[in-house]
Amino acid sequence: MAKHDIFTIGIEEEYLLVNKETRSLSDSVEAQEAIINDITSSIDEDIGFATPEFLKSHVDLSTSISISIKELSIKLKKMRMAVACAADKYSLAPIAASTHPLANWKDLQHTDKERYNNLATDLQQVVKRLAICGMHVHVGVPNQEHRIDLLNQIAYFLPHMLALSTSSPFWSGQNSGLMSYRLAVFDELPRTGLPERFESWAEYQRHLKILEEAEIMTDSTKLWWDIRPHSSLPTLEMRIADI
């Protein structure tokens, strides 16, 4: 296989931060920021990095680019250890579940960042329900036309990926009756679900332009499909999996 044909891979994992004694969600932005700073200082940039998520009880971990599953696995283990150790300093722990079984979304506060403040203003009640976590898998596909071709093909497999990853049957203290209630919550947002079908990269770009000129969205980061071409990276980003 030629070097330019080798796929690269990276993963984002979102975690909920819970109080170790009560198991309730943390709502401390100070703890969130401190944990992210601790993670940043404890892992090298070639392993990955941490960022805040929409809620104060969230933290997002992203690996650096890997060229094999084995390499990616090593990075994920180091990052998971880093977030667990950092959270422990504040009597918190990360949990890898896409919904908290007992938390009430009405009681939670979003992170005070420009992007999240804008989302809260634009989408109001719908976005405030996003007390959910997911796993996003980025696969590097440098050729734009190949990226679109794979986008069309991979859509068929997304329900299988969801079935293999479900971890969110509970919502606000009740059994939802769904194995992935996270998806039900997320699909309340606009521009979610399975992607459109495109015949070329140019057609995809025209689609984005129409939505932006109509002021339906400001940029392609507001496409929240289950899989999408990333807005700034040459990757396909699979977003359907529960964490």
Solvent accessible surface area in square Angstrom, and as a share of the most:
residue,aa,sasa,rsa
1,M,185,0.83
2,A,47,0.36
3,K,180,0.76
4,H,144,0.64
5,D,69,0.36
6,I,77,0.39
7,F,113,0.47
8,T,41,0.24
9,I,27,0.14
10,G,10,0.10
11,I,17,0.09
12,E,37,0.16
13,E,3,0.02
14,E,19,0.08
15,Y,11,0.04
16,L,1,0.00
17,L,1,0.00
18,V,5,0.03
19,N,47,0.24
20,K,82,0.35
21,E,149,0.67
22,T,91,0.53
23,R,149,0.54
24,S,55,0.36
25,L,21,0.10
26,S,10,0.07
27,D,90,0.47
28,S,38,0.25
29,V,33,0.19
30,E,122,0.55
31,A,11,0.09
32,Q,1,0.00
33,E,77,0.35
34,A,26,0.20
35,I,0,0.00
36,I,19,0.10
37,N,97,0.49
38,D,34,0.17
39,I,0,0.00
40,T,79,0.46
41,S,99,0.64
42,S,76,0.49
43,I,22,0.11
44,D,96,0.50
45,E,161,0.72
46,D,94,0.49
47,I,23,0.12
48,G,4,0.04
49,F,110,0.46
50,A,8,0.07
51,T,52,0.30
52,P,32,0.20
53,E,34,0.15
54,F,10,0.04
55,L,4,0.02
56,K,41,0.18
57,S,3,0.02
58,H,3,0.02
59,V,0,0.00
60,D,7,0.04
61,L,6,0.03
62,S,12,0.08
63,T,12,0.07
64,S,26,0.17
65,I,126,0.64
66,S,0,0.00
67,I,121,0.61
68,S,47,0.30
69,I,119,0.61
70,K,156,0.66
71,E,56,0.25
72,L,6,0.03
73,S,43,0.28
74,I,83,0.42
75,K,15,0.07
76,L,22,0.11
77,K,136,0.58
78,K,104,0.44
79,M,1,0.01
80,R,109,0.40
81,M,124,0.56
82,A,10,0.08
83,V,2,0.01
84,A,41,0.31
85,C,69,0.41
86,A,4,0.03
87,A,0,0.00
88,D,76,0.39
89,K,142,0.60
90,Y,87,0.33
91,S,65,0.42
92,L,12,0.06
93,A,28,0.21
94,P,33,0.20
95,I,51,0.26
96,A,65,0.50
97,A,23,0.18
98,S,0,0.00
99,T,5,0.03
100,H,15,0.07
101,P,55,0.35
102,L,131,0.65
103,A,21,0.16
104,N,63,0.32
105,W,30,0.10
106,K,138,0.59
107,D,101,0.53
108,L,31,0.15
109,Q,101,0.45
110,H,54,0.24
111,T,1,0.01
112,D,106,0.55
113,K,83,0.35
114,E,138,0.62
115,R,103,0.38
116,Y,25,0.10
117,N,52,0.27
118,N,76,0.39
119,L,15,0.08
120,A,10,0.08
121,T,92,0.53
122,D,102,0.53
123,L,36,0.18
124,Q,98,0.43
125,Q,108,0.48
126,V,49,0.28
127,V,1,0.01
128,K,87,0.37
129,R,37,0.13
130,L,20,0.10
131,A,7,0.05
132,I,14,0.07
133,C,0,0.00
134,G,2,0.01
135,M,44,0.20
136,H,20,0.09
137,V,22,0.12
138,H,19,0.08
139,V,46,0.26
140,G,6,0.06
141,V,4,0.03
142,P,90,0.56
143,N,70,0.36
144,Q,88,0.39
145,E,88,0.40
146,H,109,0.49
147,R,13,0.05
148,I,3,0.01
149,D,73,0.38
150,L,49,0.25
151,L,0,0.00
152,N,25,0.13
153,Q,98,0.43
154,I,50,0.25
155,A,21,0.16
156,Y,150,0.57
157,F,103,0.43
158,L,0,0.00
159,P,73,0.46
160,H,91,0.41
161,M,84,0.38
162,L,26,0.13
163,A,74,0.57
164,L,151,0.75
165,S,29,0.19
166,T,39,0.23
167,S,36,0.23
168,S,0,0.00
169,P,32,0.20
170,F,88,0.37
171,W,30,0.11
172,S,42,0.27
173,G,45,0.43
174,Q,131,0.58
175,N,106,0.54
176,S,37,0.24
177,G,68,0.65
178,L,88,0.44
179,M,129,0.58
180,S,12,0.08
181,Y,44,0.17
182,R,10,0.04
183,L,34,0.17
184,A,40,0.31
185,V,1,0.01
186,F,25,0.10
187,D,64,0.33
188,E,80,0.36
189,L,9,0.04
190,P,50,0.31
191,R,56,0.21
192,T,28,0.16
193,G,16,0.15
194,L,104,0.52
195,P,20,0.12
196,E,92,0.41
197,R,163,0.60
198,F,5,0.02
199,E,135,0.60
200,S,32,0.20
201,W,37,0.13
202,A,52,0.40
203,E,54,0.24
204,Y,5,0.02
205,Q,73,0.33
206,R,139,0.51
207,H,45,0.20
208,L,16,0.08
209,K,121,0.51
210,I,114,0.58
211,L,26,0.13
212,E,67,0.30
213,E,120,0.54
214,A,60,0.47
215,E,153,0.68
216,I,92,0.47
217,M,9,0.04
218,T,107,0.62
219,D,54,0.28
220,S,16,0.11
221,T,36,0.21
222,K,32,0.13
223,L,2,0.01
224,W,16,0.06
225,W,12,0.04
226,D,9,0.05
227,I,3,0.01
228,R,23,0.08
229,P,3,0.02
230,H,39,0.18
231,S,52,0.34
232,S,92,0.59
233,L,88,0.44
234,P,68,0.43
235,T,15,0.09
236,L,6,0.03
237,E,2,0.01
238,M,28,0.12
239,R,20,0.07
240,I,6,0.03
241,A,3,0.02
242,D,3,0.01
243,I,26,0.13
